[in-house]
Amino acid sequence: MARSVLAGAVLTALALVGVAVLPTASAAPQEADQRTGQWSRPSGPLVIGHRGASGYRPEHTLASYELAVRMGADYFEPDLVPTKDGKLVTRHENEIGGTTDVADHPEFAARKTTKTVDGVALTGWFTEDFTLAELKTLRAEERIPQTRPRNTLYDSRYEVATFQEVIDLQRRLSKELRRDIGIYPETKHPTYFQDIGLALEPKLVEALNRNGLNRRDAKVFVQSFEVANLKALNRSLRVPIVQLVNGTGAPYDFVKAGDKRTYDDLVKPAGLKEIASYADGIGPSKDKVIPRDANGFLLAPTTLVADAHAVKLLVHPFTFRNENTFLPADYRTSTDPAAYGRAFDEYAKFFATGIDGLFSDNSDTAVEARSAVRG
């Protein structure tokens, strides 16, 4: 499907659920300033709890989100996928075999299947084949137990959360902690879900409207790795939009439409200028900000931060983690992949590039590292 066709389909779906199509609010740089309030950065770069505090709790659980906030994160990030009955739930992927105990439920054994998602064949259990009531019988499990064995202590304790429960948590914590907590939802595999009749975007916009969060001063960013859906959402959302940029490959909607551009093209000046016409920021893989050589050592920073700022785009790179296996070779402390390395040194290196925020699995480490930037 061509990008323009997909965008049109998304807009049609938005209209069908009664979502008002608003004038675009992302194109003007001065409006982006009002919407994000980040250009002066009075409190330093944002700390975004990546899938919550996923370094300490099974990801995308209410417990993980709450811990990230209590550790000082400004925002927490729920990834959104739909259920069979059209409810938004928070999972990193629609395939849930590795993040829930679904394999232990004999009543769901027959639902194990193979599907092609964004051109990749996956075997497992998929959220779109379960009602919300059925998903609520499952419990979350640690995604990478070999790297984070302590997190397995919390296996089978937490339900799969709905997006509404996430919003309710945001409100409760904001009131309790007396500070505005932000949410940073990502729409997962938008073309795939559009094609099977479970488009995410109308449900996301409806939820934000219903909860009074579709406004300029709301603490909400909306992000995606695809492009057409963000262009469509820019016409119906007042909150800032962030174009995610993977380290390799291309947006799937580009691939499907035969568009030869890649993520590398999106971070060139011409690509950033186009992004600035519909979005307020980019969320690049951190290797786009400071690349690594073939042995994993850091090279000189690229010009991406300066180039993005030149067209008034915020820069929120992903993902910062404490374990050696995720750190540049410069900052690893041993050959044990699960041991903590010199994460503070990595944060300092990236904060020095002028980034506006970052995604971290370890919010407490990120917040402490940021304190040095604040001076």
Stockholm file with secondary structure:
# STOCKHOLM 1.0

chainA/1-375         MARSVLAGAVLTALALVGVAVLPTASAAPQEADQRTGQWSRPSGPLVIGHRGASGYRPEHTLASYELAVRMGADYFEPDLVPTKDGKLVTRHENEIGGTTDVADHPEFAARKTTKTVDGVALTGWFTEDFTLAELKTLRAEERIPQTRPRNTLYDSRYEVATFQEVIDLQRRLSKELRRDIGIYPETKHPTYFQDIGLALEPKLVEALNRNGLNRRDAKVFVQSFEVANLKALNRSLRVPIVQLVNGTGAPYDFVKAGDKRTYDDLVKPAGLKEIASYADGIGPSKDKVIPRDANGFLLAPTTLVADAHAVKLLVHPFTFRNENTFLPADYRTSTDPAAYGRAFDEYAKFFATGIDGLFSDNSDTAVEARSAVRG
#=GR chainA/1-375 SS CCHHHHHHHHHHHHHHTTCCCCCCCSSCHHHHHHHHCCSSCTTCSEEEETTTTTTTSCTTSHHHHHHHHHTTCSEECCEEEECTTSCEEECSSSBCTTTBSGGGCGGGGGGCEEEEETTEEEEECBGGGSCHHHHTTCCBCCSCTTTCGGGGGGTTSCCCCBHHHHHHHHHHHHHHHTSCCEECCEECSHHHHHHTTCCHHHHHHHHHHHTTCCSTTSSBCEEESCSHHHHHHTTTCCSCEEEEECSSSCCHHHHHHTCCCCHHHHTSHHHHHHHTTTCSEEEEBGGGTSCBCTTSCBCCCCSHHHHHHHTTCEECCBCBCSBGGGSCGGGCCSSCTTSBCCHHHHHHHHHTTTCSEEEESCHHHHHHHHHHHHC
#=GC SS_cons         CCHHHHHHHHHHHHHHTTCCCCCCCSSCHHHHHHHHCCSSCTTCSEEEETTTTTTTSCTTSHHHHHHHHHTTCSEECCEEEECTTSCEEECSSSBCTTTBSGGGCGGGGGGCEEEEETTEEEEECBGGGSCHHHHTTCCBCCSCTTTCGGGGGGTTSCCCCBHHHHHHHHHHHHHHHTSCCEECCEECSHHHHHHTTCCHHHHHHHHHHHTTCCSTTSSBCEEESCSHHHHHHTTTCCSCEEEEECSSSCCHHHHHHTCCCCHHHHTSHHHHHHHTTTCSEEEEBGGGTSCBCTTSCBCCCCSHHHHHHHTTCEECCBCBCSBGGGSCGGGCCSSCTTSBCCHHHHHHHHHTTTCSEEEESCHHHHHHHHHHHHC
//
